[in-house]
Amino acid sequence: MQRLNFPCYTFRVKNRENRTLIFDEIRKKFVVLTPEEWVRQHVVQFLIQEKNYPLSHINVEKQITLNGLKKRYDVVVFKPDGRLHILVECKAPEVNISQSTFDQIAQYNFKLNANYLMVSNGVTHFYCQTDLMAEKYEFMQEIPEFSR
């Protein structure tokens, strides 16, 4: 897989039936290693190892319903009180992050109400703080580290 703009992390990888699988610590199972999954697993390790978020506060690939349509978010981080803190949208490295990517995560956030947004294709990362009342977001240099 392609080298990403993250620190080097160690992953459990195996091959089965001509497919490469990677172990997802959050889902506690091996999943097919696609370019987007490679980014998602790096984001999870970044949140755990660099930003100190507990594994128990992170959720991956869950379905939500938006305007009657079933969608899946990539990664969310919860606060200790259970409120949503960070919503992450992952794209494959070859996918350019565009306005439509931000429109997608903003649409998800109308339902989820996260304080922070992160968009990454593994090469480029964007971080935003949301203002839900004004329905806008402000770009930041980093997302905050875990704090109780």
N, C-alpha and C positions, 0 to 999 in steps of 0.2 A: 504493500500500500504506500501511497504518497506520504512524504514527510510533511507534517503540518506545522503551523506556527503556534506550537504549544511546547512546553517542556517534554522531554522523553518520558513516557510512562511504560510500565510493563503490563502486557495483556496476556491472557490465556487464549490461545488460538489453536484450532484443530481443523482437520479436513475430514469430511464425511460425505460420501456419495458425490464426489467431484465438486463439493462446495466447501468454501472456507467459512468457518464459524468463529465467533469471538464470544467470550464469556461476559455477560452483562451482570455486574455486581448488584444492580438494583433489582432486575427481574429474576436474578438467581438462576439463569439458564444461558445456554449457548444460543446465539442468534446469527443469522446469515450476515456475513461481513460484506456489506455494500459500501460504496464510498461515503454515503450519508451516515451509515452506522459507524464508520471509522471516525467521522467528525463527532458524532453523538457521544461515543465512548471517550474521546479526548475531552469533550466538554465536561462530562461527569467527573473524570479524574481531576480536571482543572478545578472544579467546584470543591471537590473533597480535599485535594492535596495543596492547592494554592490558596483557596479562599476559606478553607477549614469548615465547610458545611458538613454536618454529620450525614452519613449514608441514610439514616432513617428520615431525614428531612427532604430527600430527593425522590422524585417520581419520574418515570420515563414512559413515553408512548401510551398515553391513555386517551380514550375516546371522549369527545365532548360533542354536544349538539348545538350548532349555530344556525339559526333561521331554518330549522327543520332538517339541516344537512349534518351528517355524521362526519366529524373531522378528528384528527389526532394531533395533539401537541407533542413536541419532541421531549422536552425536559422542563420540569417545574421544581422549584425549591420552596419549601414551606417554612414559615416562622415557627418558633417553638409553640405558639398558641394555636397553630393550625391554619392561620391565614396565609394566602399565597404571597410569596415574597419576590421571586424571580421567575419569569417565563422565558424560555430559550427556544429559538427556532434554528434548526441546523439544516444546512444545505450541503450537497456534495461539493468537493473542492473546485470542480470545473464549472459550477453554477455561480454566475456573478450575482452579487447581492444588489438588488435594485429597489426602486420605490415599491414595486409590487410585493417584495419580501416584507417590507415594513408595513404595508397595508394588510398583509396576511396576519402578521403577529399582532398588529393593533386590533384587528377584527377579533382575534381570539381573546385579546385582553379585555374587550368590552364585556365579555362573559366572565372572565377569570379574575380581573381586577388586581393584577400584580403590581408591585411597587416599582420593579425594574424589569427591563427587557434586555435580552442579549440575542444578537443575530450573528451567526458564524458559518462560514464555509470552510473552516479549518485554517484558512490562509489569512483572511481578513475577519476581524471581530468588531462589532459595534455594540456599545452599551448605552442604555437610555434610562433615565428616571422618568416615570410617568406622572402626569398631573391629570387624574381621572375627571376632576370637576371641569377643567378647561378642555378635556379631550385632546391633549397634546403630549409630546414627550420631548425631553431635553437630552442631547447627547452628552456623554461623560467619558472620561479617560479609562475608568475601571468600574466594575461593580463592587459593592462593599463586601468585606469579609464577614463571616458569621459572627454574630454577637447575640447574646441572650437577651 
